[in-house]
Amino acid sequence: AALGNVIAALTDKRKTHIPYRDSKLTRLLEDSLGGNCITTFMAMISPAPCSFAESLSTLKFANRAKRVCNVAHVNEDVDQKTLLRRYELELQRLRKELDERNRNVVGKRKLLELEDKRRQAEEDRVAAITQLERMSQELLLEKAEKRKLEEQIRNLTSQLLRGGDRHTLSQQYERRLLELEAEREIVERDMAQVDRYKQLLLKQRDIMMALTERLRERDDALRTQRHESEVLMMRLRETEDALDERTAGLLHLERSFVERDNTGICPPPPLDSSFSHDEKLYTPFTGDTVLVEPPKELHSIV
């Protein structure tokens, strides 16, 4: 029952407590059940009909035990040189990543240039809109004048029909027709120019929208990269501090070994408890050097 409870607790992710201490068997199998071991389960069943219930219960238990995952790794003792190499590799990787981030950051000068271009485009758009409004007013005035001319033409035509001076009226009529034709051509050119200004304003509006979107994306990218750079700098400083501490500890150990070789007296252990003291200690120099094991109190300090 205790073993089944442990298996059930290991397969249930909602439970945080594993009852290993409920029995001696589960206490002995603590490393094998969810620990740092490679475990093999063998479930024995019988084909006899009379053992059907026991075989079914065994298969259910084996199914539950199969879902227990162990993450086994090799136990190893890491010395100071290995730790230093790991810290140096981590520092190199962080520096390389920081350099890549800095190369991807857009300079402030480019942002200022983009801002100037955006401001200039906005001023051009306002000027174009103002000019378009002015041309629209001029076009309205020309239309009003055209209506007046058409009214004069109708009056002249009515006079011609009433039998006035036909020659003079025909000359005036032809002259007014030429003037109206010239004015019509001018109005058509103005309308074509207004259309071109409209197209230009639409293009400038699209350019402004695209430029504003790019500026927003650049600002978001800058904020993200600045935050990542700060995180990387913080990790780099922490790694450098740890490397400095390890280097200081190694220098202390080297000075202690040099003093031991010169005086023959075993120096006291360093204050930093993170260093390993697996080295063999020496007794005071008496002419013959004898290797002894470190005392138990020193191991308790480590």
Secondary structure, 3 states (H helix, E strand, C coil): CHHHHHHHHHHCCCCCCCCHHHCHHHHHCCCCCCCCCCCCCCCCCCCCHHHHHHHHHHHHHHHHHHCCCCCCCCCCCCCHHHHHHHHHHHHHHHHHHHHHHHHHCCCHHHHHHHHHHHHHHHHHHHHHHHHHHHHHHHHHHHHHHHHHHHHHHHHHHHHHHCCCCHHHHHHHHHHHHHHHHHHHHHHHHHHHHHHHHHHHHHHHHHHHHHHHHHHHHHHHHHHHHHHHHHHHHHHHHHHHHHHHHHHHHHHHHHHHHHHHHHHCCCCCCCCCCCCCCCCCEECCCCCCCCEECCCHHHHHHC
